[in-house]
C-alpha cells in the first residue's frame, strides 16, 4: 500500500545556487549535504519543506521548460510575502493560468534549472467545490 510521497528530487547544475533558491523562497531547512562523498549518482543535498523531503542532485539542467510543476500550499495571507521573495531572487515569474471566479491564487516561477514551481493558496476540496458550482 502506498503511504504517500517519499521525496522529490530535482537535478540542478549549481548546488549552492539551488540551495539559496530553496531556502529563500520556501524556507527550506537543509538537513544533509553530501559534500564530496557521493552515495548516489552525484553530490546532493536534502531539505525539509513543510515536512516534505526535497532532494537536489548535481547534474545538467532541464533542456526545456514545460508546464510539469511542483506546487506547494501557502496561506492566502502570505501571498504577497512570497511574491516579494520570488521577485527578489530574480527568477522567471510566469503569469498564472486562467482561473474561474472564486478559485484560489497561484504564483508560478521557474528555478535556475528550468523546473516550474507553483505556490498555491487553495486546497483540493475547495477546488472541487468551486468546479461543482459551474
LUMVOFI-978093 format. One record per atom (N, C-alpha, C, O, CB): atom name; x, y, z. Coordinates in Angstrom, 1 decimal. Glycine has a CB too. Example, Ala and Ser with C-alpha at 12.3 -4.5 7.8 and 13.67 -1.06 7.14 Angstrom:
name X Y Z
N 13.2 -5.7 7.8
CA 12.3 -4.5 7.8
C 13.2 -3.3 7.8
O 14.2 -3.3 8.5
CB 11.3 -4.5 9.0
N 12.8 -2.2 7.1
CA 13.7 -1.1 7.1
C 12.9 0.0 7.9
O 13.4 1.1 8.0
CB 14.1 -0.6 5.7
***
This chain:
name X Y Z
N 0.8 -1.2 0.0
CA 0.0 0.0 0.0
C 0.9 1.2 0.0
O 1.8 1.3 0.8
CB -1.0 0.0 1.2
N 0.6 2.2 -0.9
CA 1.3 3.4 -0.9
C 1.0 4.2 0.3
O -0.2 4.4 0.7
CB 1.0 4.2 -2.2
N 2.0 4.8 1.0
CA 1.8 5.5 2.2
C 1.9 7.0 1.9
O 1.5 7.8 2.8
CB 2.9 5.2 3.2
N 2.3 7.4 0.8
CA 2.5 8.9 0.5
C 3.7 9.1 -0.4
O 4.4 8.1 -0.8
CB 2.5 9.7 1.7
N 4.0 10.3 -0.7
CA 5.2 10.7 -1.4
C 6.4 10.6 -0.5
O 6.4 11.3 0.6
CB 5.1 12.0 -2.1
N 7.4 9.9 -0.8
CA 8.6 9.8 0.0
C 9.4 11.1 -0.1
O 9.7 11.7 0.8
CB 9.5 8.6 -0.4
N 9.8 11.4 -1.4
CA 10.6 12.6 -1.6
C 10.5 13.0 -3.1
O 10.0 12.2 -3.9
CB 12.1 12.3 -1.2
N 10.9 14.2 -3.4
CA 11.0 14.7 -4.7
C 12.4 15.1 -5.0
O 13.0 15.8 -4.1
CB 10.0 15.9 -5.0
N 13.0 14.7 -6.1
CA 14.4 15.1 -6.4
C 14.5 16.0 -7.6
O 13.8 15.8 -8.6
CB 15.3 13.8 -6.7
N 15.2 17.1 -7.5
CA 15.5 18.0 -8.6
C 16.9 18.0 -9.0
O 17.8 18.1 -8.2
CB 15.0 19.4 -8.3
N 17.2 17.8 -10.3
CA 18.6 17.8 -10.8
C 18.9 19.3 -11.1
O 18.2 20.0 -11.8
CB 18.8 16.9 -12.1
N 20.1 19.7 -10.5
CA 20.5 21.2 -10.6
C 21.9 21.3 -11.0
O 22.8 20.4 -10.7
CB 20.2 21.9 -9.3
N 22.2 22.3 -11.8
CA 23.6 22.5 -12.3
C 24.5 23.0 -11.1
O 25.7 22.6 -11.0
CB 23.6 23.5 -13.4
N 24.0 23.9 -10.3
CA 24.8 24.5 -9.2
C 24.1 24.3 -7.9
O 23.0 24.9 -7.6
CB 24.9 26.1 -9.5
N 24.6 23.4 -7.0
CA 24.0 23.1 -5.8
C 23.9 24.3 -4.9
O 22.8 24.4 -4.2
CB 24.9 22.0 -5.0
N 24.8 25.2 -4.8
CA 24.8 26.3 -3.9
C 23.7 27.3 -4.4
O 23.0 27.9 -3.6
CB 26.1 27.0 -3.9
N 23.6 27.6 -5.7
CA 22.6 28.5 -6.2
C 21.2 27.9 -5.9
O 20.3 28.6 -5.5
CB 22.7 28.7 -7.7
N 21.0 26.6 -6.1
CA 19.8 25.9 -5.8
C 19.4 25.9 -4.4
O 18.3 26.1 -4.0
CB 19.8 24.4 -6.3
N 20.5 25.8 -3.5
CA 20.3 25.9 -2.1
C 19.7 27.3 -1.7
O 18.8 27.4 -0.9
CB 21.6 25.6 -1.3
N 20.3 28.3 -2.3
CA 19.8 29.7 -2.0
C 18.3 29.8 -2.4
O 17.5 30.4 -1.7
CB 20.7 30.7 -2.7
N 18.0 29.3 -3.6
CA 16.7 29.3 -4.1
C 15.7 28.6 -3.2
O 14.7 29.2 -2.8
CB 16.6 28.6 -5.5
N 16.0 27.4 -2.7
CA 15.1 26.7 -1.9
C 15.0 27.3 -0.5
O 13.9 27.4 0.1
CB 15.5 25.3 -1.7
N 16.1 27.8 0.0
CA 16.0 28.5 1.4
C 15.3 29.8 1.3
O 14.4 30.1 2.2
CB 17.4 28.7 1.9
N 15.6 30.6 0.3
CA 15.0 32.0 0.3
C 13.5 31.9 0.0
O 12.7 32.7 0.6
CB 15.7 32.8 -0.8
N 13.1 31.1 -0.9
CA 11.7 31.1 -1.3
C 10.8 30.2 -0.4
O 9.8 30.6 0.1
CB 11.5 30.6 -2.8
N 11.3 29.0 -0.1
CA 10.5 28.0 0.6
C 10.8 27.9 2.1
O 10.2 27.0 2.8
CB 10.7 26.7 -0.1
N 11.8 28.7 2.6
CA 12.2 28.5 4.0
C 12.7 27.0 4.2
O 12.5 26.4 5.3
CB 11.1 28.8 5.0
N 13.3 26.5 3.2
CA 13.8 25.1 3.3
C 14.8 24.9 4.4
O 15.7 25.7 4.5
CB 14.4 24.6 1.9
N 14.7 23.8 5.1
CA 15.7 23.5 6.2
C 16.6 22.5 5.6
O 16.2 21.3 5.3
CB 15.0 23.0 7.5
N 17.9 22.8 5.4
CA 18.9 21.9 4.9
C 19.2 20.9 6.0
O 19.6 21.2 7.1
CB 20.2 22.6 4.4
N 19.0 19.6 5.7
CA 19.3 18.5 6.7
C 20.4 17.6 6.3
O 20.8 16.8 7.1
CB 18.0 17.7 6.9
N 20.9 17.7 5.1
CA 22.0 16.9 4.7
C 22.7 17.5 3.5
O 22.1 18.0 2.6
CB 21.5 15.5 4.4
N 24.0 17.4 3.5
CA 24.8 17.8 2.3
C 25.9 16.7 2.1
O 26.7 16.5 3.1
CB 25.5 19.2 2.4
N 26.0 16.1 1.0
CA 27.0 15.0 0.8
C 28.4 15.5 0.7
O 29.3 14.8 1.0
CB 26.6 14.3 -0.5
N 28.6 16.8 0.4
CA 30.0 17.3 0.2
C 30.6 16.5 -1.0
O 29.9 16.3 -2.0
CB 30.8 17.1 1.5
N 31.8 16.1 -0.8
CA 32.5 15.3 -1.9
C 32.1 13.8 -1.8
O 32.5 13.1 -2.8
CB 34.0 15.5 -1.8
N 31.4 13.4 -0.8
CA 31.0 12.0 -0.7
C 29.8 11.8 -1.6
O 28.9 12.6 -1.6
CB 30.7 11.6 0.8
N 29.8 10.8 -2.4
CA 28.6 10.5 -3.2
C 28.1 9.1 -2.9
O 28.7 8.1 -3.2
CB 28.9 10.7 -4.7
N 26.9 9.1 -2.3
CA 26.2 7.8 -2.1
C 25.2 7.5 -3.1
O 24.6 6.4 -3.2
CB 25.6 7.8 -0.7
N 25.0 8.4 -4.0
CA 24.0 8.3 -5.1
C 24.7 8.6 -6.4
O 25.9 8.2 -6.6
CB 22.8 9.2 -4.9
N 24.0 9.2 -7.4
CA 24.6 9.5 -8.7
C 25.6 10.6 -8.7
O 26.5 10.6 -9.5
CB 23.5 9.7 -9.7
N 25.4 11.6 -7.8
CA 26.3 12.8 -7.7
C 26.1 13.4 -6.4
O 25.4 13.0 -5.5
CB 25.9 13.7 -8.9
N 26.8 14.6 -6.2
CA 26.7 15.3 -5.0
C 25.2 15.7 -4.8
O 24.5 16.0 -5.8
CB 27.6 16.6 -4.9
N 24.8 15.8 -3.5
CA 23.4 16.1 -3.3
C 23.2 16.8 -2.0
O 24.1 16.8 -1.1
CB 22.6 14.8 -3.3
N 22.0 17.3 -1.8
CA 21.6 17.9 -0.6
C 20.1 17.5 -0.3
O 19.4 17.3 -1.3
CB 21.7 19.5 -0.6
N 19.8 17.4 0.9
CA 18.4 17.2 1.3
C 17.8 18.3 2.1
O 18.6 18.9 2.9
CB 18.3 15.8 2.1
N 16.6 18.6 1.9
CA 15.9 19.7 2.6
C 14.5 19.2 3.1
O 14.0 18.2 2.7
CB 15.7 20.9 1.7
N 14.0 19.9 4.1
CA 12.6 19.7 4.5
C 11.9 21.0 4.2
O 12.3 22.1 4.6
CB 12.5 19.4 6.1
N 10.8 20.9 3.5
CA 9.9 22.0 3.2
C 8.5 21.6 3.6
O 7.9 20.7 3.0
CB 9.9 22.4 1.6
N 8.0 22.2 4.7
CA 6.7 21.8 5.2
C 6.6 20.4 5.5
O 5.6 19.8 5.4
CB 5.6 22.2 4.1
N 7.7 19.8 6.0
CA 7.8 18.4 6.4
C 8.0 17.5 5.3
O 8.2 16.3 5.5
CB 6.5 18.1 7.1
N 8.1 18.0 4.1
CA 8.3 17.1 2.9
C 9.8 17.1 2.5
O 10.5 18.1 2.5
CB 7.5 17.6 1.7
N 10.3 15.9 2.3
CA 11.7 15.7 1.9
C 11.9 16.0 0.4
O 11.3 15.5 -0.5
CB 12.2 14.2 2.2
N 12.8 17.0 0.2
CA 13.1 17.5 -1.1
C 14.6 17.3 -1.3
O 15.4 17.7 -0.4
CB 12.7 19.0 -1.3
N 15.0 16.7 -2.4
CA 16.4 16.5 -2.7
C 16.9 17.2 -3.9
O 16.1 17.4 -4.8
CB 16.7 14.9 -2.9
N 18.1 17.7 -3.9
CA 18.7 18.3 -5.1
C 20.0 17.5 -5.4
O 20.7 17.2 -4.4
CB 19.0 19.8 -5.0
N 20.2 17.2 -6.6
CA 21.4 16.5 -7.0
C 22.1 17.3 -8.2
O 21.4 17.8 -9.0
CB 21.1 15.0 -7.5
N 23.4 17.2 -8.1
CA 24.2 17.9 -9.2
C 24.1 17.2 -10.5
O 24.2 16.0 -10.6
CB 25.6 18.1 -8.7
N 23.8 18.0 -11.5
CA 23.7 17.4 -12.9
C 23.3 18.5 -13.9
O 23.4 19.7 -13.6
CB 22.7 16.3 -12.9
N 22.9 18.1 -15.0
CA 22.6 19.1 -16.1
C 21.2 19.6 -15.9
O 20.3 18.8 -15.5
CB 22.8 18.4 -17.5
N 21.0 20.9 -16.2
CA 19.7 21.5 -16.1
C 18.8 20.8 -17.1
O 19.2 20.3 -18.1
CB 19.8 23.0 -16.4
N 17.5 21.0 -16.9
CA 16.5 20.5 -17.9
C 16.7 21.3 -19.2
O 16.9 22.5 -19.1
CB 15.0 20.7 -17.4
N 16.6 20.7 -20.3
CA 16.9 21.4 -21.6
C 15.8 22.3 -22.0
O 16.0 23.3 -22.7
CB 17.2 20.4 -22.7
N 14.6 22.0 -21.6
CA 13.4 22.8 -22.0
C 12.5 23.0 -20.8
O 12.5 22.3 -19.8
CB 12.7 22.2 -23.2
N 11.6 24.0 -20.9
CA 10.6 24.3 -19.9
C 9.3 23.7 -20.3
O 8.9 23.7 -21.5
CB 10.5 25.8 -19.6
N 8.6 23.2 -19.4
CA 7.2 22.7 -19.6
C 6.3 23.1 -18.5
O 6.7 23.9 -17.6
CB 7.2 21.1 -19.7
N 5.1 22.7 -18.6
CA 4.1 23.0 -17.5
C 4.1 22.0 -16.4
O 3.5 22.2 -15.4
CB 2.7 23.1 -18.1
N 4.9 20.9 -16.6
CA 5.0 20.0 -15.4
C 5.6 20.8 -14.3
O 6.6 21.5 -14.4
CB 6.0 18.8 -15.8
N 4.9 20.7 -13.1
CA 5.4 21.5 -12.0
C 5.1 20.9 -10.6
O 4.4 19.9 -10.5
CB 4.7 22.9 -12.1
N 5.7 21.5 -9.7
CA 5.5 21.1 -8.3
C 4.9 22.2 -7.5
O 5.4 23.4 -7.6
CB 6.9 20.6 -7.6
N 3.8 22.0 -6.9
CA 3.0 23.0 -6.2
C 3.1 22.9 -4.7
O 3.0 21.7 -4.2
CB 1.6 23.1 -6.7
N 3.3 24.0 -4.0
CA 3.3 24.0 -2.5
C 2.2 24.9 -2.1
O 1.9 25.9 -2.7
CB 4.7 24.5 -2.0
N 1.6 24.5 -1.0
CA 0.4 25.2 -0.4
C 1.0 26.3 0.5
O 1.9 26.1 1.3
CB -0.5 24.3 0.4
N 0.4 27.5 0.3
CA 0.7 28.7 1.2
C -0.6 29.3 1.6
O -1.6 29.2 1.0
CB 1.6 29.7 0.4
N -0.5 30.0 2.8
CA -1.7 30.7 3.3
C -2.0 31.9 2.4
O -1.0 32.6 1.9
CB -1.6 31.1 4.7
N -3.2 32.2 2.1
CA -3.6 33.4 1.4
C -3.0 34.6 1.9
O -2.5 35.5 1.2
CB -5.1 33.5 1.3
N -2.9 34.8 3.3
CA -2.4 36.0 3.9
C -0.9 36.2 3.6
O -0.4 37.3 3.8
CB -2.6 35.8 5.4
N -0.2 35.1 3.2
CA 1.2 35.2 2.9
C 1.6 35.4 1.4
O 2.7 35.4 1.1
CB 2.0 34.0 3.5
N 0.6 35.5 0.6
CA 0.8 35.5 -0.9
C 1.8 36.6 -1.3
O 2.7 36.4 -2.0
CB -0.6 35.8 -1.6
N 1.5 37.9 -0.8
CA 2.4 39.0 -1.2
C 3.8 38.8 -0.7
O 4.8 39.2 -1.3
CB 1.8 40.3 -0.7
N 4.0 38.2 0.5
CA 5.3 38.0 1.1
C 6.1 37.0 0.2
O 7.3 37.3 -0.1
CB 5.2 37.4 2.5
N 5.5 36.0 -0.2
CA 6.1 35.0 -1.1
C 6.4 35.6 -2.5
O 7.5 35.3 -3.1
CB 5.3 33.7 -1.3
N 5.5 36.4 -3.0
CA 5.7 37.1 -4.3
C 7.0 38.0 -4.2
O 7.8 38.0 -5.1
CB 4.5 37.9 -4.6
N 7.1 38.7 -3.1
CA 8.3 39.5 -3.0
C 9.6 38.7 -2.9
O 10.6 39.1 -3.5
CB 8.2 40.4 -1.7
N 9.6 37.6 -2.2
CA 10.7 36.7 -2.1
C 11.2 36.2 -3.5
O 12.4 36.2 -3.8
CB 10.4 35.5 -1.2
N 10.2 35.8 -4.2
CA 10.5 35.3 -5.6
C 11.1 36.4 -6.5
O 12.1 36.2 -7.2
CB 9.2 34.7 -6.2
N 10.5 37.6 -6.4
CA 10.9 38.7 -7.2
C 12.4 39.1 -6.8
O 13.2 39.4 -7.7
CB 10.0 39.9 -7.1
N 12.7 39.1 -5.5
CA 14.0 39.5 -5.0
C 15.1 38.5 -5.6
O 16.2 38.9 -5.8
CB 14.0 39.5 -3.5
N 14.7 37.3 -5.8
CA 15.7 36.3 -6.2
C 16.0 36.4 -7.7
O 17.0 35.9 -8.2
CB 15.2 34.9 -5.9
N 15.1 37.1 -8.4
CA 15.3 37.3 -9.8
C 15.0 36.2 -10.8
O 15.6 36.1 -11.9
CB 16.7 37.8 -10.0
N 14.2 35.2 -10.3
CA 13.8 34.1 -11.2
C 12.7 34.5 -12.1
O 12.1 35.6 -12.0
CB 13.4 32.9 -10.4
N 12.4 33.7 -13.1
CA 11.4 34.0 -14.1
C 10.0 33.7 -13.6
O 9.7 32.5 -13.4
CB 11.7 33.2 -15.4
N 9.3 34.7 -13.3
CA 7.9 34.6 -12.8
C 7.0 34.5 -14.0
O 7.1 35.4 -14.9
CB 7.5 35.8 -11.8
N 6.0 33.6 -14.0
CA 5.1 33.4 -15.1
C 3.7 33.8 -14.8
O 3.4 33.8 -13.6
CB 5.1 31.9 -15.6
N 2.9 34.3 -15.7
CA 1.6 34.6 -15.4
C 0.8 33.4 -15.0
O 1.1 32.3 -15.5
CB 0.9 35.3 -16.6
N -0.2 33.6 -14.1
CA -1.0 32.4 -13.7
C -1.9 31.9 -14.9
O -2.1 32.7 -15.8
CB -1.9 32.8 -12.5
N -2.3 30.7 -14.8
CA -3.2 30.1 -15.8
C -4.5 30.8 -15.6
O -4.8 31.3 -14.5
CB -3.2 28.6 -15.7
N -5.4 30.7 -16.6
CA -6.7 31.3 -16.5
C -7.5 30.6 -15.3
O -7.3 29.4 -15.2
CB -7.5 31.1 -17.8
N -8.2 31.3 -14.6
CA -8.9 30.8 -13.5
C -10.4 31.2 -13.6
O -10.8 32.1 -14.2
CB -8.3 31.3 -12.1
N -11.2 30.3 -12.9
CA -12.6 30.7 -12.8
C -12.8 31.5 -11.5
O -12.0 31.4 -10.6
CB -13.6 29.4 -12.8
N -13.8 32.4 -11.5
CA -14.0 33.2 -10.3
C -14.2 32.3 -9.1
O -14.9 31.3 -9.1
CB -15.3 34.1 -10.6
N -13.5 32.8 -8.0
CA -13.6 32.0 -6.8
C -12.6 31.0 -6.6
O -12.5 30.4 -5.5
CB -14.9 31.4 -6.7
N -11.7 30.8 -7.6
CA -10.6 29.9 -7.4
C -9.5 30.6 -6.7
O -9.4 31.8 -6.7
CB -10.1 29.4 -8.8
N -8.6 29.8 -6.1
CA -7.5 30.3 -5.3
C -6.4 31.0 -6.2
O -6.5 30.9 -7.4
CB -6.9 29.2 -4.4
N -5.5 31.6 -5.5
CA -4.4 32.3 -6.3
C -3.2 31.4 -6.3
O -2.9 30.6 -5.5
CB -4.1 33.7 -5.6
N -2.3 31.7 -7.3
CA -1.1 30.9 -7.5
C 0.0 31.9 -8.0
O -0.2 32.8 -8.7
CB -1.3 29.8 -8.5
N 1.2 31.5 -7.6
CA 2.4 32.1 -8.2
C 3.2 31.0 -8.9
O 3.4 30.0 -8.3
CB 3.3 32.8 -7.0
N 3.5 31.3 -10.2
CA 4.3 30.3 -11.0
C 5.6 30.9 -11.3
O 5.7 32.1 -11.6
CB 3.5 29.9 -12.3
N 6.7 30.1 -11.1
CA 8.0 30.6 -11.4
C 9.0 29.4 -11.7
O 8.8 28.3 -11.2
CB 8.5 31.4 -10.2
N 10.0 29.7 -12.5
CA 11.0 28.7 -12.8
C 12.2 28.9 -12.0
O 12.6 30.1 -11.7
CB 11.4 28.8 -14.3
N 12.9 27.9 -11.6
CA 14.1 28.0 -10.9
C 15.2 28.2 -12.0
O 14.9 28.3 -13.2
CB 14.4 26.7 -10.0
N 16.5 28.1 -11.6
CA 17.6 28.3 -12.5
C 17.9 27.1 -13.4
O 18.8 27.2 -14.3
CB 18.8 28.7 -11.7
N 17.1 26.0 -13.2
CA 17.4 24.8 -13.9
C 16.1 24.4 -14.7
O 16.0 23.2 -15.1
CB 17.8 23.7 -13.0
N 15.2 25.3 -14.9
CA 14.0 25.1 -15.8
C 12.9 24.3 -15.1
O 12.0 23.8 -15.8
CB 14.4 24.5 -17.0
N 13.0 24.1 -13.8
CA 11.9 23.4 -13.1
C 10.8 24.5 -12.7
O 11.1 25.6 -12.3
CB 12.4 22.7 -11.7
N 9.6 24.2 -13.0
CA 8.5 25.1 -12.7
C 7.9 24.7 -11.4
O 7.6 23.6 -11.0
CB 7.4 25.0 -13.8
N 7.7 25.8 -10.6
CA 7.1 25.7 -9.2
C 5.9 26.6 -9.2
O 5.7 27.5 -9.9
CB 8.1 26.1 -8.1
N 5.0 26.2 -8.3
CA 3.8 26.9 -8.0
C 3.6 27.1 -6.5
O 3.8 26.1 -5.8
CB 2.5 26.3 -8.7
N 3.3 28.2 -6.0
CA 2.8 28.5 -4.7
C 1.3 28.7 -4.8
O 0.9 29.7 -5.4
CB 3.6 29.6 -3.9
N 0.5 27.9 -4.1
CA -0.9 27.9 -4.3
C -1.6 28.1 -3.0
O -1.2 27.5 -2.0
CB -1.4 26.6 -5.0
N -2.7 28.9 -3.0
CA -3.4 29.2 -1.7
C -4.6 28.3 -1.5
O -5.2 28.4 -0.4
CB -3.8 30.7 -1.8
N -4.9 27.5 -2.4
CA -6.1 26.7 -2.3
C -5.8 25.2 -1.9
O -4.7 24.8 -1.8
CB -6.9 26.7 -3.5
N -6.9 24.5 -1.8
CA -6.9 23.1 -1.4
C -7.7 22.3 -2.5
O -8.5 22.9 -3.2
CB -7.4 22.8 0.0
N -7.5 21.0 -2.5
CA -8.3 20.2 -3.4
C -9.8 20.3 -3.1
O -10.6 20.4 -4.0
CB -7.9 18.7 -3.4
N -10.3 20.1 -1.8
CA -11.7 20.3 -1.6
C -12.3 21.6 -2.0
O -13.4 21.6 -2.5
CB -11.9 20.1 -0.1
N -11.5 22.7 -1.9
CA -12.0 24.0 -2.3
C -12.2 24.0 -3.8
O -13.2 24.5 -4.4
CB -11.1 25.1 -1.9
N -11.2 23.5 -4.5
CA -11.2 23.5 -6.0
C -12.4 22.6 -6.5
O -13.2 23.0 -7.4
CB -9.9 22.9 -6.6
N -12.6 21.4 -5.9
CA -13.7 20.6 -6.3
C -15.1 21.2 -6.1
O -16.0 21.1 -6.9
CB -13.6 19.2 -5.6
N -15.2 21.9 -4.9
CA -16.4 22.6 -4.6
C -16.7 23.7 -5.6
O -17.9 23.9 -6.0
CB -16.4 23.1 -3.1
N -15.7 24.4 -6.0
CA -15.9 25.5 -6.9
C -16.3 24.9 -8.3
O -17.1 25.5 -9.0
CB -14.6 26.3 -7.1
N -15.6 23.9 -8.7
CA -16.0 23.3 -10.0
C -17.4 22.7 -10.1
O -18.0 22.7 -11.1
CB -14.9 22.2 -10.4
N -17.9 22.3 -9.0
CA -19.3 21.7 -8.9
C -20.3 22.8 -9.1
O -21.4 22.6 -9.6
CB -19.5 21.0 -7.6
N -19.9 24.1 -8.8
CA -20.9 25.2 -8.9
C -21.0 25.6 -10.4
O -22.1 26.2 -10.7
CB -20.4 26.4 -8.1
N -20.1 25.3 -11.2
CA -20.0 25.7 -12.6
C -20.3 27.1 -12.7
O -20.3 27.7 -13.8
CB -21.1 24.9 -13.5
***
